[in-house]
Amino acid sequence: MFAEKTKIAAETVVVLGASPKPERYSFKAVKLLTDCGHKVLPVNPYHPEVAGIACVAGVDQLQDKVDTVSVYVRADLLSKDIAKIIALAPRRVIFNPGTESDEMAAAFNKAGIATEDACTLVLLRTGQF
């Protein structure tokens, strides 16, 4: 319904650090992305599913072409996966509040991947996703 209203094209979106806890922003992002018609790939090694969607334990287990990676993990946790994320060749990486990292952004930009410091939920709700 929301996706039709705002006329956004469906993307395949990785939610890195997705949580099964409904109060977490990463859970809310999985739900809203799904409601907007996007294909969501939650990544979390500690949970089998988020919002009814099966999680993969790590970025290296993803098989789909990825358009966007929405980051909900600290830079020190992200750094171990940077080469794997670059190998996915997403169009962009969104650093949600609290995950911003100039060093990580520079590495993605050097690989030709756009980055933005933004809230996925705000981007979706304002038609800027």
C-alpha positions in Angstrom: 0.0 0.0 0.0 2.7 2.5 1.0 4.9 1.6 -2.0 1.9 2.2 -4.4 1.2 5.5 -2.8 4.7 6.9 -3.1 5.5 5.0 -6.4 8.9 3.8 -5.3 10.6 1.0 -7.3 11.1 -2.2 -5.4 14.6 -2.9 -4.4 16.5 -5.8 -2.7 17.6 -4.5 0.6 20.0 -6.1 3.1 19.3 -5.1 6.7 22.6 -5.7 8.4 22.0 -6.2 12.1 18.3 -6.9 11.9 16.7 -7.6 15.2 13.6 -9.7 16.1 12.7 -7.2 18.8 9.8 -5.0 17.7 11.1 -2.0 19.6 14.4 -1.9 17.6 14.7 0.3 14.6 16.2 -2.5 12.5 13.0 -4.5 13.1 10.9 -1.5 12.2 13.0 -1.1 9.0 12.4 -4.7 8.0 8.7 -4.3 8.5 8.4 -0.9 6.6 10.6 -2.0 3.8 8.5 -5.1 3.3 5.3 -3.0 3.6 6.7 -0.8 0.9 7.2 -3.7 -1.5 10.9 -4.2 -1.2 12.5 -7.6 -0.9 14.3 -7.7 2.5 17.2 -9.8 3.4 17.8 -9.6 7.1 21.3 -10.5 8.3 22.0 -11.5 11.9 24.0 -14.6 13.1 22.1 -14.9 16.3 18.4 -15.0 15.1 16.7 -17.4 12.7 14.2 -14.8 11.5 13.1 -11.2 11.8 9.4 -10.2 11.3 8.7 -13.6 9.7 11.6 -13.4 7.2 14.4 -15.9 7.5 17.8 -14.4 8.5 21.1 -15.3 7.0 23.9 -15.5 9.4 26.4 -13.5 7.4 26.8 -11.3 4.3 28.8 -14.0 2.6 25.7 -16.2 2.5 23.6 -13.8 0.4 22.8 -15.1 -3.1 20.7 -12.2 -4.4 21.7 -9.1 -6.3 21.5 -6.4 -3.7 20.5 -2.8 -4.4 20.9 -1.3 -0.9 22.5 -2.3 2.4 21.0 -0.6 5.4 23.4 -0.8 8.3 22.4 -1.2 11.9 25.7 -2.4 13.4 28.7 -0.5 14.8 31.6 0.3 12.6 33.9 -2.2 14.5 31.4 -5.0 13.6 30.9 -3.8 10.1 34.6 -3.7 9.3 34.9 -7.5 9.2 32.3 -7.6 6.5 33.4 -4.7 4.3 35.1 -6.8 1.6 32.0 -9.0 1.5 29.7 -6.1 1.2 31.8 -4.6 -1.6 31.7 -7.9 -3.4 27.9 -7.7 -3.3 28.2 -4.5 -5.3 25.2 -2.7 -3.9 24.2 0.6 -5.4 24.4 2.2 -2.0 25.0 1.7 1.7 22.8 3.6 4.3 24.5 4.3 7.7 21.6 4.6 10.1 22.0 6.9 13.1 24.7 5.6 15.4 26.4 3.5 12.7 28.1 6.3 10.8 31.8 5.8 9.9 33.9 8.0 7.7 36.4 5.2 7.3 33.8 2.6 6.1 32.1 5.2 3.9 35.5 6.0 2.2 36.1 2.3 1.5 32.6 1.9 -0.1 33.0 5.1 -2.1 36.4 4.0 -3.3 34.7 0.8 -4.6 32.1 3.0 -6.4 29.3 2.4 -3.9 27.4 5.5 -2.8 26.9 6.0 0.9 24.6 8.2 3.0 24.2 8.9 6.7 20.4 8.7 7.0 17.6 6.9 8.7 16.0 4.2 6.5 12.7 4.8 8.2 12.7 8.5 7.5 13.8 8.0 3.9 10.9 5.6 3.4 8.3 7.7 5.1 9.3 10.9 3.2 9.5 9.2 -0.2 13.3 9.7 -0.4 14.3 6.0 -0.3 
